[in-house]
Amino acid sequence: MKLGMVGLGRMGGNMTQRLIEGGHQVAVYDPAAAAVQQAASKGAEAATGLADLVRRLAQPRVIWIMVPSGAITTNTVNQLLAEMAPDDVLIDGGNSHYKDSVAHAEMAKQKGVHFLDAGTSGGIWGLTVGYCLMVGGEKPIFDRVAPILKTLAPPEGFLYTGPSGSGHFVKMVHNGIEYGMLQAYGEGFEVLEQSQYPLDLRAIAHLWNQGSVIRSWLCELAEQAFAHDAHLEGLRGYVDDSGEGRWTVQTALEENVPTPVLTLSLLARLRSRQRESFSAKVVAALRNEFGGHAVKKEGEQ
């Protein structure tokens, strides 16, 4: 298939490369000319703007956007809808709030354009192992773009979740759970680090992945992080959040669902910005390992 990709950051750029390697044709646009040039060097077709991108695609078009949530996504959707035609498909694969996606789907419907919200997980590792995709919208349109999803995802790695907004809703909760898991690992390794024993944290992380009930990909990444810096002395324990953990907690409150672990993990991230803690350093290291998220080095403000 041929599709357009808007946004060539950590994930958009790698997704474009995976699609090209999978036999798809991809026209791309990003405000950063260097990102467009990098994608073009991998075989993408470079567009000079959103209108130019739309013109490069035959109807019915498929355009996937991977831009920051909020106003940037809404502006991008509005600009694309102004250029797109009925029966085109617009996919938001970013971390949008699910309520925004419901609104965007209605905006698209008024233009006769189909809208899918695709929660996308995989970070910087998605290029090689694939992306986990949670997709909401019209089922026939999900089926139409299935060849794209099959290329991006590993086997059994994509799912139709239901009506518009459901894909980003599932991804929101996914990230809320991620917050809790990261915090649990961080606190556990801090208990080990502060003990009276000369423990090898890398070796312990490796051990725990050999049949332990807490084995996981995150634990594998912990092993890698400790291999790079045995006591994470080069990192600040500053942990940012993308917003989805907050949205999960807010939604839980709206639904009267108690989520103490997820809520406390969110609060721990806020605390990490006020004072240093080893658990926060572990979380910062793991986020850098699995998603390429920026970290603050010791001495940086």
C-alpha positions as CSV (number, residue, x, y, z in Angstrom):
1,M,0.0,0.0,0.0
2,K,0.9,3.6,-0.3
3,L,0.3,6.0,2.6
4,G,1.4,9.3,4.1
5,M,3.3,9.7,7.4
6,V,3.2,13.0,9.2
7,G,5.7,13.3,12.1
8,L,9.1,11.7,11.9
9,G,10.3,11.7,15.5
10,R,11.6,8.7,17.5
11,M,8.7,6.5,16.5
12,G,7.4,8.1,13.3
13,G,10.7,7.8,11.6
14,N,11.2,4.2,12.6
15,M,7.7,3.3,11.6
16,T,8.3,4.8,8.2
17,Q,11.4,2.7,7.8
18,R,9.6,-0.5,8.9
19,L,6.8,0.2,6.5
20,I,9.3,0.7,3.6
21,E,11.2,-2.4,4.5
22,G,7.8,-4.2,4.5
23,G,7.1,-3.3,0.9
24,H,4.9,-0.2,1.4
25,Q,5.4,3.1,-0.3
26,V,5.5,6.0,2.1
27,A,5.3,9.8,1.5
28,V,6.4,11.8,4.5
29,Y,6.3,15.2,6.0
30,D,7.8,16.7,9.1
31,P,8.5,20.4,9.9
32,A,12.1,19.4,10.5
33,A,13.8,19.2,7.0
34,A,16.6,16.9,8.4
35,A,14.0,14.3,9.5
36,V,12.4,14.4,6.0
37,Q,15.8,14.0,4.4
38,Q,16.6,11.1,6.7
39,A,13.4,9.3,5.8
40,A,14.0,10.0,2.1
41,S,17.4,8.3,2.4
42,K,15.6,5.2,3.5
43,G,13.3,5.3,0.4
44,A,10.5,7.6,1.5
45,E,9.0,10.2,-0.8
46,A,9.5,13.6,0.6
47,A,6.7,16.2,0.7
48,T,7.2,19.9,1.3
49,G,4.0,20.3,3.4
50,L,0.7,18.8,4.4
51,A,-1.1,19.9,1.2
52,D,1.8,18.5,-0.9
53,L,1.7,15.3,1.0
54,V,-2.1,14.9,0.3
55,R,-1.5,15.6,-3.4
56,R,1.1,12.8,-3.6
57,L,-1.4,10.2,-2.6
58,A,-4.1,8.6,-4.8
59,Q,-7.7,8.4,-3.5
60,P,-8.8,6.8,-1.3
61,R,-5.8,8.0,0.7
62,V,-4.4,6.8,4.0
63,I,-2.5,9.2,6.2
64,W,-1.0,8.3,9.5
65,I,0.0,11.1,11.9
66,M,2.6,10.7,14.7
67,V,2.7,14.2,16.4
68,P,2.5,15.4,20.0
69,S,-0.9,15.2,21.6
70,G,-3.1,18.2,22.2
71,A,-3.2,21.3,20.1
72,I,-0.5,20.1,17.7
73,T,-2.6,17.0,16.8
74,T,-5.8,19.0,16.5
75,N,-4.2,21.5,14.2
76,T,-2.7,18.8,12.1
77,V,-6.0,17.0,11.8
78,N,-7.7,20.3,10.8
79,Q,-5.1,21.1,8.2
80,L,-5.3,17.6,6.7
81,L,-9.1,17.4,6.6
82,A,-9.1,20.7,4.7
83,E,-7.2,18.9,1.9
84,M,-8.6,15.3,2.1
85,A,-11.5,13.9,0.2
86,P,-14.5,11.6,1.2
87,D,-13.5,8.0,1.8
88,D,-9.9,8.9,2.7
89,V,-8.6,7.5,6.0
90,L,-6.8,9.5,8.7
91,I,-5.0,7.6,11.5
92,D,-3.8,9.2,14.7
93,G,-1.1,6.9,16.1
94,G,0.1,9.4,18.7
95,N,-0.7,9.6,22.4
96,S,-3.9,11.6,22.1
97,H,-6.5,11.7,24.9
98,Y,-9.3,9.4,23.9
99,K,-11.9,12.2,24.3
100,D,-9.9,14.3,21.7
101,S,-10.0,11.3,19.4
102,V,-13.7,11.0,19.6
103,A,-14.0,14.7,18.7
104,H,-11.5,14.3,15.8
105,A,-13.5,11.3,14.5
106,E,-16.6,13.5,14.4
107,M,-14.7,16.3,12.6
108,A,-13.5,13.8,10.1
109,K,-17.0,12.3,9.7
110,Q,-18.4,15.7,8.7
111,K,-15.9,15.7,5.8
112,G,-16.7,12.1,4.8
113,V,-13.2,11.1,6.0
114,H,-12.7,7.9,8.1
115,F,-10.8,8.3,11.3
116,L,-8.9,5.6,13.3
117,D,-7.2,6.2,16.6
118,A,-4.3,3.8,17.0
119,G,-2.7,3.5,20.4
120,T,0.9,2.6,19.6
121,S,3.4,1.0,21.9
122,G,7.0,-0.1,21.2
123,G,9.2,2.8,21.6
124,I,12.6,2.8,19.8
125,W,12.5,-1.0,19.7
126,G,9.5,-1.1,17.5
127,L,11.6,-0.8,14.3
128,T,13.1,-4.3,14.9
129,V,10.5,-6.1,17.1
130,G,7.3,-4.4,15.9
131,Y,4.7,-2.1,17.5
132,C,1.7,-3.1,19.6
133,L,-1.3,-1.4,18.0
134,M,-4.7,-0.8,19.7
135,V,-7.1,0.6,17.0
136,G,-10.5,2.2,17.4
137,G,-12.9,3.4,14.8
138,E,-15.0,1.7,12.0
139,K,-14.3,-2.0,11.7
140,P,-14.4,-2.0,7.8
141,I,-11.8,0.7,7.8
142,F,-9.6,-1.2,10.2
143,D,-9.8,-4.1,7.8
144,R,-9.0,-1.8,4.9
145,V,-5.7,-0.7,6.5
146,A,-4.8,-4.2,7.9
147,P,-1.9,-4.6,5.5
148,I,-0.2,-1.6,7.1
149,L,-1.0,-2.8,10.7
150,K,0.4,-6.3,9.9
151,T,3.7,-4.8,8.7
152,L,4.0,-2.5,11.7
153,A,3.1,-5.1,14.4
154,P,4.6,-8.4,15.4
155,P,2.4,-11.5,15.0
156,E,-0.9,-11.0,16.9
157,G,0.4,-7.5,17.8
158,F,-2.6,-5.5,16.6
159,L,-6.3,-5.4,17.7
160,Y,-9.5,-3.8,16.8
161,T,-10.7,-2.4,20.1
162,G,-14.1,-0.9,19.2
163,P,-15.6,2.5,18.3
164,S,-13.7,5.8,18.0
165,G,-11.7,6.6,21.0
166,S,-11.3,3.1,22.2
167,G,-7.8,2.6,20.8
168,H,-6.4,5.6,22.6
169,F,-8.5,4.7,25.7
170,V,-6.8,1.2,25.8
171,K,-3.4,2.8,25.2
172,M,-4.0,5.3,28.0
173,V,-4.7,2.5,30.5
174,H,-1.7,0.6,29.1
175,N,0.5,3.6,30.0
176,G,-1.1,3.9,33.4
177,I,-0.1,0.2,34.1
178,E,3.4,1.0,32.8
179,Y,3.8,3.7,35.4
180,G,3.0,1.2,38.2
181,M,5.3,-1.4,36.8
182,L,8.2,1.0,36.4
183,Q,7.7,2.3,40.0
184,A,7.6,-1.2,41.4
185,Y,10.9,-2.1,39.8
186,G,12.4,1.2,40.8
187,E,11.5,0.8,44.5
188,G,12.6,-2.8,44.6
189,F,16.0,-2.0,43.1
190,E,16.4,0.8,45.6
191,V,15.9,-1.6,48.5
192,L,18.6,-3.8,47.0
193,E,20.9,-0.8,46.4
194,Q,20.6,0.5,49.9
195,S,21.2,-2.9,51.6
196,Q,24.3,-3.9,53.5
197,Y,25.1,-6.4,50.8
198,P,27.5,-5.8,47.8
199,L,24.8,-6.8,45.3
200,D,25.3,-6.8,41.6
201,L,22.1,-5.3,40.3
202,R,22.7,-6.2,36.7
203,A,23.2,-9.9,37.7
204,I,20.1,-9.8,39.8
205,A,18.0,-8.4,36.9
206,H,19.4,-11.1,34.7
207,L,18.6,-13.8,37.3
208,W,15.0,-12.6,37.7
209,N,14.4,-13.2,34.0
210,Q,15.3,-16.9,34.3
211,G,11.9,-18.3,35.4
212,S,11.0,-15.8,38.0
213,V,7.4,-14.6,38.4
214,I,8.5,-11.0,37.9
215,R,10.5,-11.7,34.7
216,S,9.6,-9.2,32.0
217,W,11.0,-7.1,29.1
218,L,11.4,-4.2,31.6
219,C,13.5,-6.4,33.8
220,E,15.7,-7.2,30.7
221,L,16.0,-3.5,30.1
222,A,17.0,-3.0,33.8
223,E,19.8,-5.5,33.2
224,Q,21.0,-3.4,30.2
225,A,20.7,-0.1,32.1
226,F,22.8,-1.5,35.0
227,A,25.3,-2.9,32.5
228,H,25.8,0.7,31.2
229,D,26.0,2.3,34.7
230,A,26.1,-0.2,37.6
231,H,24.7,2.3,40.1
232,L,23.1,4.8,37.7
233,E,25.5,7.5,39.0
234,G,25.4,9.3,35.7
235,L,21.7,9.9,35.8
236,R,19.4,12.3,37.7
237,G,16.3,10.8,39.2
238,Y,14.1,13.1,37.2
239,V,11.1,11.3,35.6
240,D,8.8,13.1,33.2
241,D,5.3,11.9,32.2
242,S,3.6,12.0,28.8
243,G,0.2,12.7,30.3
244,E,-1.4,9.3,29.9
245,G,-0.8,8.2,33.4
246,R,-2.6,11.4,34.6
247,W,-5.5,10.7,32.3
248,T,-5.7,7.1,33.6
249,V,-6.0,8.3,37.1
250,Q,-8.5,11.0,36.2
251,T,-10.6,8.5,34.3
252,A,-10.5,6.1,37.2
253,L,-11.8,8.9,39.5
254,E,-14.6,9.6,37.0
255,E,-15.5,5.9,37.0
256,N,-15.2,5.5,40.8
257,V,-12.5,2.8,40.3
258,P,-9.8,2.7,43.0
259,T,-6.3,2.7,41.5
260,P,-4.0,3.3,44.4
261,V,-0.9,1.8,42.8
262,L,-1.3,3.7,39.5
263,T,-2.1,6.9,41.4
264,L,0.9,6.6,43.7
265,S,3.2,5.9,40.8
266,L,2.1,9.1,39.2
267,L,2.7,11.0,42.4
268,A,6.2,9.4,42.6
269,R,7.0,10.9,39.2
270,L,6.0,14.4,40.5
271,R,8.2,13.8,43.6
272,S,11.1,12.8,41.4
273,R,11.3,16.4,40.1
274,Q,11.8,17.8,43.6
275,R,14.5,15.6,45.1
276,E,16.8,12.7,44.1
277,S,15.9,9.1,44.7
278,F,17.5,5.9,43.4
279,S,14.1,4.5,42.4
280,A,13.5,7.6,40.2
281,K,16.9,7.0,38.6
282,V,15.9,3.4,37.7
283,V,12.6,4.6,36.1
284,A,14.5,7.3,34.1
285,A,17.0,4.7,32.9
286,L,14.3,2.2,31.9
287,R,12.3,4.8,30.0
288,N,15.5,5.8,28.1
289,E,16.2,2.1,27.4
290,F,12.8,1.1,26.0
291,G,11.6,4.4,24.4
292,G,14.6,6.6,23.9
293,H,13.1,9.1,26.2
294,A,15.4,12.0,27.2
295,V,17.3,11.7,30.5
296,K,18.9,14.4,32.6
297,K,22.6,13.8,33.4
298,E,24.1,14.7,36.7
299,G,25.0,18.4,36.8
300,E,22.3,19.4,34.3
301,Q,19.5,21.7,35.4
